[in-house]
Amino acid sequence: MTAPTVVICGATAGVGRATARAFAQAGYAVALVARGERGLMDTRAELERLGARVLCIAADVADAEAIDQAAARVEAELGPIGVWVNAAMATVFGPIERLSAAEIRRVTEVTYLGAVHGTMAALRHMRARDQGTIVQVGSALSYRAIPLQSAYCAAKFALRGFTDSLRCELIHDNSRVRVTMVQLPAHNTPQFDWARNRMGKRLQPVPPIHTPEVAARAILRAAIEAPRELWLGKASFQAIIGTLFMPGLLDRMMARQAWSGQLTAEDAASDRPDNLYQPVEGLHHTEGRFGEQARDKALGLASETVGKLAVLGGAAIALLAGLIIAWLAD
């Protein structure tokens, strides 16, 4: 039997690289899409040691034509695309007044439009076969924005809206193509050492921090089960549910905690390269520098399951209130 094929955009570091490894271990043929040749070759060697068939494609997800061509190459060289994972991202850390319009545009082109380009390329092939799964790698920040990452949060909000709209269209057409989004918490990845930084201090993820493998397992699960959304980690549950019920309170909490929570006491190197416009060679690792703090497990629940639990919880509260009222009336 021919191995199923997965395309992973942003596949050479962090969550994307861990996801590539997870799919390789699950028996998939893996197409790696990223900008840096060195990162692609290193990741390819790692996956081939696991016995996977691997295709490397150097492309910028911000270039829609390049991603279309990448999809055509995958179909021709690895076989029909069964799963497409949009994991590429870019961010700039800093308050809005310190950002340039060009920087915000670039974050949007990579993190939002890159996923749009990948989705559209995948659909052109999946629609014809009426099968396939598209996995959007989202974030708790697609529901709950935080200071110092306005461009990234906006891109993830936009991706969630785009994905919801696409899902409605697929349902309307009775399509068997599936789309799912995984909302991730903080992970120990190299992004905090190569993201553009306007703060003057070294960056860190807001705890609790998880290993990239936690995200990879959730993304593989989403590809198989295709829930509407998969919420991963306590922090994601708190951010998403808290925003639904008390957004103003969370605004104030984020103003107090998330600003300083993303900064360490160490000064950032003024000449440190960043990956906003070009790859930074030598940092294409799965893990970042927060391994001692990273957890290797996190609760993951489909959003449908969360909704059912909320209904049951509400019904239980209503029943208990009714019993109390009846008891008081006796």
N, C-alpha and C positions, 0 to 999 in steps of 0.2 A: 504494500500500500504506500502511495506517495505521501510524504509528510505534508501537513498543512503549512501554509505560508503566512507569516506575519511581517508587516512592515512597521518599523519603529523609527519615528522621527525624533531626533534628539537622543540618539542611541549610544553615545560614546562616553557618557559620564553620568554620575549621580543616579537618579531614579531611572532614567532611560537605559543606562547600561545594566543596572540590576534587573530591569525588566527584560532586556534582551537575553540575559543569562537564564532567567526564569523560563522564558519561552523555549530556549534551546534545550533546557533540561526536560521540558515537557514534550519534546519531540518535534518541534516546529522547525521548518526551514526559515531562516531569519534574514530579512533585508534591513541593513543598517543605513540610515540616512542622517548625515551630519555634515558640517562644513570642513572639519579638520582631517586631513589625510592621515596624520599620525594617530589620532584618536581612533579613526576607523580601522587602521591596521592592527592596533593593539587590541581592540575589542574583537575583531575578527579572529585573531590568534586565540584569544581566550575561549570563544565559542567553538572554534574548530577542535580545540582540545576536549570539548564535551561531546564531540561527534556530530555537530550540527552542520548542515549546509548553510553557507553564509554568502551573501552578496553585499558588497560595500558600494554606496553611491554618495559621492561628495556633492552636496547641494545645500543651498540656503532655503529654508522653508518660506522665507519672505518672497521668493521668486516662484510665482505660480506656474510658469512654464516649465521651470526646472523640476518641480514636483510632479507635474503631469508626465514629463519624460521619465522620471524615476519610476512612476507606477507602471508605465509601459515596459520598462526594462525588467522590472520584477516579474510581470506576467510572462514575459518572453523567456526569462532565464531561470526563474525559480518555480513558476507555475501560478495558478489562480490565487489571488490574494483573498485569504479567508478572514484575516484580522488586520486592522490598521490602527496603530496607536499613535496619537498625537501627544508627544511628551516634550517637544522642544520649547524652551522658554528663555527669556532674557528679562532683566530687571535693572533698575537704577535706584539706589538707596539715597534718599534725600528729600527734604521738604520741597513742595511744589515751586516755591520762589527760587530755588537753586537749580531747577531743571531747565533745560532748553526744549523748545518745541521739537527740535530734531531728535532729541533723546526719547521724548515721549512717543514720537512717531515710530522710532525704531523698535521700542518695546512692544508697541501695538502691532507692528508688522510681523514680528517674530511670534509673540505669545498668543495673539488673537488671530491675525490673518494667516499666520503659519498653519494653525490648526484648521482654519477654513480652507486653505489651499489643499491640505492633506485630505480633508473630508471630501472635498469636491473631486479630487483625483480618485479616491477610493470608490466613490459612488459611481463614477463613469464605468467602472468595471463590475462592481457588485450589483448594480441595478440590472445589467444585462443578464446576469445569472439569477437574480432575485434571491441572493443570499450573501452573507458576510456580516461582520461586526466591526463597528468603529468605536474605539475607546478614546474618549477625551480625558486627558489627565488634568483634572481640575484641582481645586484647593478650597479649604475652608474660607480662603480670602475671596472666593467667588460669591460668597454670601455676606461676609463680615470684613469690610475694608479696614485697614490699619494705617496709621501714619507712616510716612517715609517710603511707602511703596505705592503711591497713587497710580502710576502708569500700569504696574503689574496687576493691581487689584482691578482696575478698570478693564483690562484685557480679559481677566478671568470672568468678571461679570458679563462681559460681552459674549464670551464663549458659551457661557451657560444659556444666555438668551438665544443665541444662534442654534444651539443644540436642541433646546426645547421646541423651537420653530421647525427644525428639521424633523424631529420626532413626530410632530403633528402631521407633517406632510407625508411621512412614510405610512402612518396609520391611515390617512385619507386614501392613499393609493393601495392599501392592503399589501404593502411590501413586506417581504420577509427579511429585508436588510435591517439590522438592529443597530441602535446607537445607545451608548451608555456613557456615564460620566462618573469618575472616581474623585471624590472630594478628600484631599489629603491634608494631614497635619504637617508639622515641621519635620524635616529629615536632615540627616547628617550627610550633606553633599558638598562638593567643591564650590558651589555657587557663591558661597560667602567669601571665597578668596579670589574670585574672578569677576564678580558683578561690579559694575561701575558704582563708585562710592563717593558721595558728596559730603560725608559726615566727619571725616578726619579721624575717626576711630575704627578699629577693626570690627567687622560685622559678626553677628551670630544669629542662629534661628531662635525664635521665642520658644522656650520649653513648654511642654515636654517634647523632647527630640527623639526621633525614631530612626532606625537603620533604613537605608534604601531598600533592603530586602522586604521590609514590611509593606512598602508601597508596591513593590514588584509582585508580591503574592496577591495583593488586592487587585491589581490590574489584570493579572492572569485570570483570577476568579471572575472579574467583570466580563472579560472576553468570553468566558465559558457560559456564565449564567445570564449576562446582559440585563441586570436590573436597571430600572430607570436611572437611579444614581446609587452609588455605593459610598456611604459615609464611613470614614476610617479614623479611629482614634477619639479619645475623650474630648480633646480640645476642639475637634471638628464638630462634635455633637453640641458642645457648649456654645460655640460660635454661631452655628446655624440656628439652633433652637432659641438661643438668647436673642439673636437679631430679630426673629419672628415676633417675640413677645415683649422685648424691652430694648429696642434699638438705641434710645436716648441714653439709657444707663450704660450700655456697652460703648457708646461714643466716649463718655467720660472715663470709663475704665481703660479704654485703649489709649486715650490721651495721657493718662497717668502711667500706664504700665508698658505699652507696646513701643513707645518711643525709646525709652532707656533700655527696654528689654531686647532690642535688636543691636545694641552696641556693647562692646567690651571696654575695659579700661585702657586697652593698648592703643597706641597711636597707629594709624594706618600709614603704610609707606606711600610717600607722595609720587613715586615713580612706578607703582605697581601697574602692570598692564591689565586691561579688562577685556571681556569678550563681547561687548555690545555690537561691534562691527566686524570683528574677525576673531577666530578661535585663539585661545591662549594655549600654546603647546606646553606639555609637561604637567598639566593639571587634570588630564582626562582620567580621573580615578572614579571609582564608585563611591568611596567614602570621603568625607571631609575630615576636619580636625577635631570633631566632637565625639569621637568614638566612646570615650569613657562615660559620657552622659546618655548615649543612645540606647533606646529600648528596642528589643527585637520582637515585641508583640504589641498588637493593638486590636481592639474590638472593631470589627467591621460589620455594618448592618445595611441592608438595602433600604432605601428611603421608604419603599412600600411597607417594609416591616416596622420602621419607626412610626409611620402613620397608623398602622394597626395597633401598635402598643399604646400610642397616644389615645386612640379611641377607647381601647379597653380600660386604660387608666382613668379617662374621663367618666366612663360608665361606672367604674368601681367607686369613684368619688361620689357620683350622683346617687348610687345605691346606698352608700354609707350615709350620705346626708339624709336620704329618705328614711332610713332606719332610725336615725337619731331624732328626726322630726316626729316620726310615729311614736317613738319611745317617750319623748317629751310631752306628746299630746295625751298619753294614757293617764 
